[in-house]
Structures are given as C-alpha cells and as structure tokens.
Amino acid sequence: MHRRRGPFGANCGPPGAGGAGFGPFQRRGYHHGHLREALIEAARSLLAERGAAGFTLGDAAKLAGVSAAAPYRHFRDRDALLSEVAAEGFQRFGFALASALESEPDPENGLEAMGRAYLAFAHREPGLYAAMFDRVVPNITEPPDSGDAEASGAGGQAFEALVQGLGRVLAGRGRPDLDPRPLALQVWSLAHGVASLARAGHLGPQCGNDPAAVLLAGTRAIVGAALRT
C-alpha cells in the first residue's frame, strides 16, 4: 500500500508503519585505543534503529566488530554505555541551543532560533536523542550542580540554556520578576512532543503542518499566559 511521505522522508502514519530510515552502521573496526569510540558509535546506530530498549551490550560489541567481552574494558554494563552516549548527546544539544540563542540579539528571535535548533538536533542525531530521552536521566531540569551523573549534569546545562532564553524574553517584556524555570519545563516538554511527532511522521509540510510553526505557536502561548498573571 502506498503511503504519503512525511517530514524528513518519514511516512505520515502511525509508528511502526514505516518511518525515517537510518543508514547501516559503517563497520570500520577499531584500532588499538579506539575501542571506546567504536562502541559508542555502534550504540548510536543501534539507538537510532531500535531505541534505548532495543539492543544489548553484546549487540553493540557485534556491530563494532569486537568480542562480547570487550565492552567490559570500558563499560560495566549496558546502562553505562547508554549514559556515555546520553552525556555526549546532551553536551552537543546544549551547545546547539546556546549557539542558537546567542545568534540572535533579539530575545524573542533567539528563543525561536532555539526551537528550530531543538527540532534540527532531534532529526539530525536520532541515536543521541534516543539515549537522552528514551530512558530516565534524573535531574536534567534542575540546576546543573544538583545531579551526580555526567549525563544529568550535561542535560541540566542544556536546560539552563532554555531557562536563560526565556528569562531574556520575560525581561524584554517588562516582567523580570517572573521565574523562567517553570516556563522552560513547559516549553521543553512541548518541544520534545513536537520533535517526537515529527520523527514519527505525524508532523511536517507533507502532512499539512509545520513542526517549527507548531512549536513556536505553543511557546508563544506559554509565554503569553505567564505574562497575564
């Protein structure tokens, strides 16, 4: 049965009825001293294809072209490998959000740029995004020094970039007294929902909508409601 194409080449339709394809893992093996990087790359590929619950440490070892025992030289278990991938993802994610914010001198344009950067990252890095959000990483919406895990701290830094962006908008609207953190959590949740729907093929121009426009409208509604309090 022919299906309409959705955003980024995904099918418009329910999850599991097709979707964005991810290229095969380019097996390059590893040289001495690069086992850790080979396993992280393998995990990113498996995460993109199967999600956080869809593979074992042995699967990552096989895809990296090493023995089943080799990963234990660097990772105590599968969760440790996923935490490493998530930490890398949040670091890149935080940099993307902060760079988008700083690219626009106008606070509201900066916030809009952050929304676009959020959606672009989710599309561009499906493996990292799955490690970041398809599993529990505690305290990512708390200040960066409140968590112990590396992934949690990196996630907190990404969230702080959004807090900063919203704080600038509120100050520009004459309400520096409002706490931007609760609004940041709402916008963060909205952005994740929009990104997930876009990745699944439910949002996009060929489905009659625009993910960035949906996110922008929702963000403006959240900020507008706060300004009326």
N, C-alpha and C positions, 0 to 999 in steps of 0.2 A: 504493500500500500504506500502510495506516495505521500510524503509529509512535507508541510511547509518548512522552510528553513528559518531558523530564529537567529538571535544575535550571535555573533562570533562563529557562525556556521552550525549552531545547535538547532535541533528540531523544536518547533513550537509544539508542546505537548507535555504530558506528564513525565516525571523522572522515570528512567528505565525504558522509555520509548525512543531511544536514540539519544543523541546529545553530542556535545563537543568531543571530538576525538583527540587523543593525545598521542604524539608520535612515539614510536618504540624507543626504549632505552638504548642509547648508543653504547654498546658494550666496548669499552676500551681497556678493560682490565685495570690493574693498578701497578705502579712501580713501588719499590720499597719506600716506606714512609708516607704513602698516599692511601693507605687502607681506609682511614677515617673518612677522607673526602669521597672515596669511591662508594662507601656505604651510605653516606648522606645523599649522594646523587641518586643512588638506587632507591632509597626511601622516598625521595621527592617524586620519582617516576611512579612508584607504586601508589603513593598517596594520591597522585593526580588521577590514576586509573581506577583505584579501588576504595579510596577513602581511608581514614585512620584505622578503622577496624578490619580492613580487608586483606591484611598481609601479616606474615610473621617475620621474626628476625632471620629465620632461615631463608625466607623468600628474598629478603634484601641481600643476603650473602650470595645466594644463587645468581641473582641478577647482576651483582658486582663481579661475579666470576671467582669467588673465593670459597673456602670450605665453610661448613656450618659452624665450626668452632672459631673461625677467625674474628667475627664481630666482637667476641668477648674480650679481645685485646683492648678494645676502646670503650665498649658499652656493656654495662652489667646486664641489661635486658632490653627488650623492645621499647619500653617506655623511655628509657634513657636516650635511645636513638631518636625517638619522636620528639623528646624535649629539646634535643640539639637542633633538629630541623625547625621546630617552632621558634626557638630563640633566634636563629638566623632569619627566619621569616619576619618576626616582629622587629628586628633591627632594620631590615630593609624597608619594611612597611612604615616604621616611624620616620625614617629618613625621607621616604616619598611624601608623607603627609606634611612634615616640617618644610620640605623644599617647596611644596605647592603653596603653603601658607606664606612663605617668605617671597614667593614670586610675584605676589600682588600687594601693592601698598595699600589698596583699599580693603578694609576688614571684610566687607561682605563678599567682595570678589575673591578674597583669599579663602574664605570658607567654602565658596562654590568650587574653587580650584581643588580644595582638599577632598570634596566629594567626588570629583572626577578622578582624582588620584587613587582614592579608595577603590572605586569600581575598576579602574585600569589594573591595579595590582591584583585584584581577585581574578581577573581574566588572564593576566599575563603569567601569574605564578600559582596555578591550581594546586600543585603539590605543597608548597609552603602554606598556602591559605588553608588547606585541609589540616595540616599539622597544627596550625594556630587555632582553628575554630571548630574542628570536628572532634575535639577532646577537651577535657577540663584543664584549663590553666588558671589557677587561682589568683585572685587579686589584680587582674590586669586593669581594672577600673579604679584602683586605689593608687595613691601616690607611689612612685617608683621604689621608695625605700621600705615599703610595707611588706614586700614579699621576699621569700628566700630563694626561690628557683630563678635560674637565669632567664628562662622564658617568661616568667611572671614579671621580672624587672623590665625586660625589653618591651613586653606588652604594655606595662604601665607607662613607659616613655612614649609609646605611640599614642596612648590615650591622652597623655598630658598635652601632646601637640594639638589635639582636638579641643581640649579644655582651653588652651591658650587662644585658639582661633575664635571660639565662642566668646571668650572674655573680651576680646577686642571688639567684636560686634556689639556686645552689650554696652561697652564703654562708649562706642561710637554713637549708639542710640540714646545716650544720656542716662544709662542705668548701670553704672559700675558697681552698684550695691548688690546686684543680683549674683548669686553663686552660679558660675557656669558649669559646675561639675554635674549636677542632675540633668541639665540640658544635654551635656556631652554624652551621658549614658543613653538618653533617648535618641539622639542623632546617631550614635554608634550602633544602636540596635536597629534603627531604620536602615542605615547603610548596609549592615550585614544582611538584612532581609532582602533588600533590593539586589545586592550582589548575588545572593544565593538564587533568587528567582531568575536573574539574568543568566547565570551559569547553567541553570536547568532548562533554559529555553522559553521561559514564561514571560520574559520582558525583552523588548527590543523592537526596532523600527519595523521589521517584517511581521511582528506580531501586533502592530498597531500602537506601539508605545515606545517611550524612550527612557531607559533606566536613569540616566543623569537628570532628566527633567522630573521624573518621579521623586528622586532623592532631593532635588532642590526644592520642589514644592513642599514636601514633607518637612524639610529643615526650616523653611520659612514659616510654616505653620507652628512648629515647636517654638521658635524664637518669638513669633508674634504673640502667642498665648502667654509666654513668660513676661513679655513687656506690658501686657494688660493687667498683670497682677499688682 
